[in-house]
Amino acid sequence: MQVLDPESPSDPRWTAVATRDAAADGRFVYAVRSTGVYCRPSCPARTPRRENVSFHPDPAAAEAAGFRACLRCRPDSTSQAERHGAAVARACRLIAGAETPPGLETLARAAGLSPFHFHRVFKRITGVTPKAYADGVRAGRLSAGLTGAGSVTEALYDAGYNAPSRFYAEAGARLGMTPRAYRKGGAGTAIRFAVGQCSLGAILVAATGRGICAILLGDDPEALLRDLQDRFPRAELTGGDAGFEGWVAQVVGLVEAPGRGLDLPLDIGGTAFQQRVWDALRTIPPGQTATYAEVAAAIGRPEAVRAVAMACGANALAVAIPCHRVVRTDGSLSGYRWGIARKAALLAREGAR
């Protein structure tokens, strides 16, 4: 085990102090012998001389050593990041518990911030605006309530929509089909599909009128069809016609040469967060990889690494949304919905190292 030399300039704690790394706040405090003060790593005060600095695990330890709290960064109280995080969490709970989405001023007032400042803080922490978050919560309620409600209109009002027209305008993007069809397990939605073979095993390609909604890979064609049926238990599943076979051929070509891309429309459902992740995946160039942490940072949610991994696992459009290009921090291949061997094969075809 490596033992850190508290006097070493390579000590990561000193690096955090020198760069005023707010992410290190709460992990330790540093004290300055020449002033008798201890601070957070992110303290905006002038950077002290290294030889005057000592590190302590918490404010109590620094005070026990005879140092007093800095009046500028207040290391003995809750940090600004913690206060902002708590305020956003309260706002999220307020949105989730309200029948209709609260306005920006209401949320900002509850957070103790100005509307402008609250909007900026909320987007920085969650990656979306308060309105987009509220829209996602409301759409989630509707998705959950459609199957049990007496009617679509009833589900719309129960979910907090004051006017059905507001949701119908965006229903296709959120559900991939009309609310009535979604409520009925895809009833009334025509989905063409074809099951075949490619170099990676069995492949199923399915499409709605909006575009390709599923590209599934596996060993058992019957299992792939059951997967599609489970997604849309009451949709009108039909075998693809001659025109659709051309789409299938393009998808198979994508699997054989994943670096060339797919020039076909996609019917991408998913939550707002999943769509942000999937959009980020599509920006990773062929032949290159990104870590889950890098994808999380790219969407403005560096703390949401686990959620990013779950979004990758929920992707039903193999290769077209290239979740195979996401790897662990050490470069090793992690879980892949269609098997690690297929992930490795796709990366090899792209020439990824």
PAVOGU-439743 format. One record per residue (C-alpha): residue in one letter; x, y, z. Coordinates in steps of 0.001 Angstrom, whole numbers, plus 524288, in hexadecimal, padded with zeros to 5 digits. Example, Ala and Ser with C-alpha at 12.3 -4.5 7.8 and 13.67 -1.06 7.14 Angstrom:
! PAVOGU-439743
a8300C7EE6C81E78s835667FBDC81BE4
END
This chain:
! PAVOGU-439743
m800008000080000q8053C80D5A7FC5Bv8071C81680807E9l80549824D08049Bd8100582DFF808DCp808F7839FA80E5Fe814678427280A06s814C883D257FC3Ap81090846867F15Es80ADE83AB77EA4Ed801188383F7F548p7F3B3838507EE5Fr7EE478403C7F9A3w7F7C384B247F68Ft7F3F684A4E7E838a7E5C484BFE7EC57v7E94D858077F465a7F1B585DED7E9A6t7E6BB85C3B7DFB1r7DBDC85FCB7E945d7D500853057E626a7C724853EA7EB86a7C5AB8452C7E9B3a7CF468435E7F4F0d7C6FF84B417FE77g7C27B842A68099Dr7CDA5838FB807E1f7D762840CC80FDFv7DB0384E9B81400y7E82C8552D81365a7EE3485E1481D82v7F81F8690081BB8r8022686A5F826B8s805578787682385t7F74587D0482558g7F1F8872EC82ED5v7E635870DA825E4y7E0BB8648881FA0c7D91A86476812D4r7D1D185C3A808FDp7D9B68579C7FD31s7D184860BD7F4A3c7D3DC86CE47FCE4p7D5A9878B27F3D7a7DFF787EA97FCD5r7EDD1880537F7E8t7F4D58734C7F6A7p7FE11871B480245r80C2A86D37801CDr80CFB85E72801A1e8160C85DB280D6An80BE6864B7815CBv800DC85B44812B8s7FC3984F7881A6Cf7F0B0846A48177Fh7E61984211820DCp7DAFF8385681E9Bd7D0668418C82397p7CE1984EB282A4Da7CE3984875837D0a7DBE8843368359Aa7E0A985075830ADe7DAE48576C83C70a7E0B984D638459Ea7EDE3850E383FA0g7EBA785F2A8432Ef7E69C864D483661r7DA5D86D3083494a7D09B86CD482969c7D268875C281DB4l7C8158807681D79r7C8148807580EADc7C54C8724880B08r7BEF786E4581818p7C4948607481879d7BD6485DA482533s7B01685F4281EAFt7A912859458132Cs7AFEC85BF48063Cq7A998863797FB43a7A9A0857257F2F1e7A29F84FC57FDB9r798D485ACA7FF80h7963885B497F0F3g7950284C817F04Aa78B3E84C887FB7Ea78390857A17F533v782AB850717E840a77EB3843F27EF2Fr773C184B5E7F612a76F7E851177E913c76F2D843977E2E8r766CB83E8B7EE12l75DE284A5F7ECB0i75C59847C37DE27a759E88394D7E06Eg74FA083BE87EAD7a7481B846A07E3C6e73BEF843EA7DBD8t7405084DF57D1CEp74E68852437CF91p7521B85DAF7D892g756C386A057D1D4l764F286E537D1CFe76287879227DBB4t75BEF86FA07E510l76748866117E432a77168870D47E591r76A9D876847F16Da76A5D869207F7F2a778E6867D87F525g77BE7875577FA8Al781F1879CC7EDB0s77E79883637E306p7777287D3E7D757f7832B87FB97CE7Ch78CE8879FC7D823f7842286E677DB53h7822186B407CCE3r790DD86B397CAAFv793B0863017D6D7f788E2859387D3BBk78DBB857267C5D3r79BE7855EA7CA3Fi7989284B497D42Ct78E1B843A37CCDFg79241846337BEDCv7849A84AE47BB00t77C69856F17BDA4p771D9856D67C838k76789856CD7BD84a76DBC84B4B7B672y76EAE843E57C34Ea76065846B87C665d75C7B842857B8B3g763C8835BD7BAB2v75D31833417C7CDr74FE9836287C20Fa7523982D937B62Cg756E8822BA7BF21r74A48823817C6D5l7428D822D27BA53s74A2C817137B55Da747BE80FFE7C238g73972813DB7C2C9l7354B8115A7B4CDt733A3802C07B676g72AD6803FC7C25Ba722F38102F7BF86g7150C80FCE7BA93s718C8818487AEF8v7245381F7D7A955t71E5482C837AD45e71CDF827D47BB41a72B25823C67BB7Fl72F4E830DB7B5C7y7288A838AE7C079d72D1882F4B7CB16a73B018316F7C673g7399E840237C7CBy736DE844A27B9DEn72D63850047B9D1a72AF384E9F7AB3Ep72BDB841C97A3C3s730BB84906797C1r73D4684C7579EFDf7410A83E5C7A076y73C358398579352a745718433278CECe7510B83BFE7929Da74B8B82E57794A8g75294828487892Ca75FE582C7B78E0Er75D50827AC79BD9l755FF81B007995Bg7598C8178978B55m74B088166B7884At73E1C81CB878BFAp73A2E81C7479A6Er72E79813E579729a7370A809EE79054y740EB80A3379B7Br735FD8082A7A55Fk731A57FC1D79DFCg73F1E7F5F879D42g7415B7FAE678F7Ba733A17F7A578AE6g731057FDBE77DBCt73F6A7FFF777B2Ea744BB7F8C476F72i752597F38A771ADr7595A7ECCF766A4f7643C7E39076A51a76D787D99D764B8v7763E7CF9676B3Fg782637CAD37647Cq790A07C78876624c79CD77CFBD765EEs7AAEB7CCF176963l7A7EA7CF82777C4g79C9D7C5CD7785Ea78E117C83D777AEi789297D5F97750El77B917DBE177600v7783C7E8D376F99a76B337EF727726Ea765647FC6B76E52t75966804B9770A6g754AA80EF676734r75E568186476D79g76A628102F76B36i77222804B077076c76E408022477E93a776567F61478199i782E87EF7F77D47l784CA7E38A785B6l7901E7D9EB78572g790DD7CC7278B7Ad792727BDEF789C3d784197B9F478954p77B097C02377F1Ee76F1E7BC037870Ca7745F7C31C7930Dl776197CF8578B20l768117CEBE78652r763267CCAC7943Ad76ACB7D8B179859l763E77E0B478DE5q756A07DB21791B2d7591E7DE7279FFBr75BDC7EC8079C36f74F737EDD679412p746437E2E479863r73AA67E827790B5a741317EE3E784F8e73E687E9437776Fl74AED7E1ED774A0t74C877DE4176670g757927D8D275E75g75EA77E2ED75664d75B977E47D7480Fa765607E5A673CFFg767BE7F3F174006f76A737F0E574E37e7743C7E67A74A63g77C5E7F189744CDw77C9A7F7E27523Cv780897EB0675868a78B997E9AC74EB0q790987F71C75287v7901A7F38E760F6v797627E6D275E83g7A14F7EEB0756D9l7A2CE7F7A0762A5v7A5CC7EBE576B49e7B0027E7197619Da7B6167F4AD76061p7B1967FC8E76C47g7BA51807F676907r7B2A580C3075D18g7A643810607643Al797F180E2C76115d7907781716757ECl782E68133275C84p778F8819E276586l778888153377395d76CF3814B377CCFi773FB817977898Ag76B9181720795BEg771138179D7A378t77119821A97AE3Da776EF82F327ACD4f7833582A937B3E5q7849081E677AB82q783228267879F2Dr78DFD82FA07A3D1v796D8823F17A612w7937481DB779907d795CB82A93791F2a7A33982B4579855l7A64981D517941Cr7A37B820C778608t7AE0982B4A7867Di7B8C982174789BBp7C04281FB077CEDp7C202811F67775Eg7CECB80BF677BBBq7CEB2813867887Et7C94B8107F795F3a7C4C98185C7A197t7C36B814B97AFD1y7B6958153B7B726a7BC41820947BEF7e7BF98827F67B27Cv7B1D18261A7AD40a7AC3682AC97BA40a7B4D9836E67B980a7B0FA8393B7AB5Di7A29483A5D7AEFFg7A593843277BA95r7A324838A37C4DAp7B0BA834587C978e7AB0982E127D5A2a7A16A825977CDF3v7AAE181B0F7C95Dr7A23E80FF27CE1Ea7962F815E47C7B5v79DBD817297BAFBa7A13E808BA7BBA4m792E2805597BDC1a78EEA80DC27B21Fc798DB8068F7A9C0g792ED7F9B97AE36a785357FE7B7AAADn789168016B79CA2a781347F8F77933Bl787B37FDD3786CEa794417F60278633v79F5D7FC3E77E79a796988074C77971i797E180D327870Bp7A5E7808BE7897Fc7A5E580528797DEh7B0737FB437943Br7B9FD806C1793C4v7B8D18090E7A271v7C300802627AAF5r7C789802627B8FAt7D12380C627BE1Ad7DC52802B57BCBFg7D88A8000C7AEA2s7D3057F2817B120l7C6007EE477AB65s7BAA67EE597B4EBg7AD077E8CE7B3DCy7A6B07E94A7A687r7987F7E5EC7A475w79BC47DD0E798FFg7A8077D6D779EB7i7B6237DAED7A0E5a7BAB97D2D97953Ar7B1F97DAA978C12k7B6A37E75D79215a7C4C77E37878FE3a7C1CD7DF64781E3l7BB257EC5A77EC5l7C6797F42978452a7D0297EBD877CD4r7C8CA7EE7377030e7C9D77FCEE772B8g7D8527FBCE77562a7D6EE8006E78378r7E2957FDF578C29
END
